[in-house]
Amino acid sequence: MGVFDAIVNPDVVRTGKKVTRVQNINGRSVVLQGHPVFDDNGQVELVVTFVRDITTFHRMKEEIAAQKSLIQQYQRQVSSLNPEEVFLDEGMVAVSRESLEMLHQLDSIAPTEASVLILGETGVGKDIVARRLHRKSHRSTKPFIKVDCTTIPESLVESELFGYESGAFSGAKAKGKRGLFEDANGGTIFLDEIGELSPHLQSKLLRVLQDQEIMRVGSTKAIPIDVRILAATNRDLEKSVAEGTFRSDLYYRLKVVVLHVLPLRERKDDILSLVKVFLHRFNAKYGKQLRLTGKAENALFKYSWPGNIRELENMIHGLVLASKKPLICCADLPTEVGGDQGCVAFSSGDFLSEIGSRPLKEIMRRLERAVIEEALTLYGSVSKAAEALQINRTTIFRKTRRNHDG
Ligand SMILES: Nc1ncnc2c1ncn2[C@@H]1O[C@H](COP(=O)(O)OP(=O)(O)OP(=O)(O)O)[C@@H](O)[C@H]1O
């Protein structure tokens, strides 16, 4: 078979314990395991060494891991080609089971008159959901008015929402002005960032909801209005109610129906379809034909997208604008998305073209991390990977920036 350069006997004699070593001989992996045999005085008298050829076992393990990752990749590709894929009129993508469930709920409440409170982190698509609620309602031919409660200055919100009479305040138009509620009459008003509304406006809004009428600033005449209210926030309104910054009566009026729009990291099966849609959109806009490598797609799939769909859309926009070549690979992605995700193909020969031009030190850091990640996958635990790579567990945690309990 060849020459053994890893010997276990001296260590077995010295420690009196079983010693295991892995060694490569002529391209084959061999495990040497030395067992002590003791004499009557408890001294090591003999060492029995077992030699096991684990090459085939290793190869099979590697092959299974490669096949597994290929299958996952294909599954993702197939699901993004699924004929059930929904490209809705609003340009809304809903492919994952979670999104389809939300869509089902959305479409069933849209034709009702219920107020809807849309909850979700920033950039998840609350605006797009509100527009669909309106479009699928009986009010779809009437106006849809969006009010961003954070962009109108506090002093103007009231007159913007409810309008004003002539001479209501200095700077007011002589003829007075209709407010947004009047503009939306017969249709839908969408109050975005409702959690930011001042206590004064919260009570005014509550009155509108209860009485179905508004009063312009500077007037005592009530104007009946018929609007459906949709509201959205990325705040925890329940907490705001508990803290006393949001009126509980208004909260309960608004949350007749609550729609939770999940963050992208909780509906990952939407990611690649969204990527496809955005690539198509920006390619068309800039007359380009950019594509992503499979590994780059993998990195996008793995990333947690704290800024949700807006972050993904802006990133693809930036890539299409900046890229001078038709194929986008991991190296082109922002570091937080692709760079630190072990997005390195060190075994497939295209490592350098994948990682692009970078300082050797950084390349080595990424390579090292990728090797450790691969070992973790291959051996299934930090301890086993540490043993195989002959480094200690702390080094693994440090180099992969994992938690000690992870
Ligand atoms: N399901 C989706 N399919 C395709 N594009 C989407 C989808 N959801 C959101 N987007 C796009 O993502 C971007 C952000 O969406 P949107 O403005 O609706 O988020 P939001 O939750 O209202 O954000 P914010 O909390 O900051 O107001 C928009 O450009 C929107 O078109």
The ligand as a Gaussian input file, in Angstrom:
#p B3LYP/6-31G(d) Opt

LIG

0 1
 N      -44.369000      40.298000      -3.520000
 C      -43.664000      41.201000      -4.211000
 N      -43.339000      40.972000      -5.491000
 C      -42.593000      41.857000      -6.197000
 N      -42.145000      43.015000      -5.701000
 C      -42.443000      43.306000      -4.427000
 C      -43.231000      42.418000      -3.619000
 N      -43.375000      42.958000      -2.391000
 C      -42.705000      44.130000      -2.434000
 N      -42.159000      44.354000      -3.640000
 C      -41.347000      45.508000      -4.040000
 O      -40.472000      45.804000      -2.956000
 C      -40.390000      47.193000      -2.722000
 C      -40.830000      47.493000      -1.287000
 O      -42.205000      47.171000      -1.160000
 P      -43.231000      48.100000      -0.352000
 O      -42.937000      49.554000      -0.567000
 O      -44.596000      47.630000      -0.681000
 O      -42.818000      47.695000       1.129000
 P      -43.388000      48.270000       2.502000
 O      -43.557000      47.111000       3.407000
 O      -44.603000      49.113000       2.239000
 O      -42.182000      49.170000       2.997000
 P      -42.193000      50.315000       4.164000
 O      -42.466000      49.620000       5.467000
 O      -40.800000      50.834000       4.114000
 O      -43.237000      51.293000       3.767000
 C      -41.295000      47.857000      -3.748000
 O      -40.517000      48.315000      -4.836000
 C      -42.225000      46.756000      -4.203000
 O      -42.628000      46.920000      -5.533000

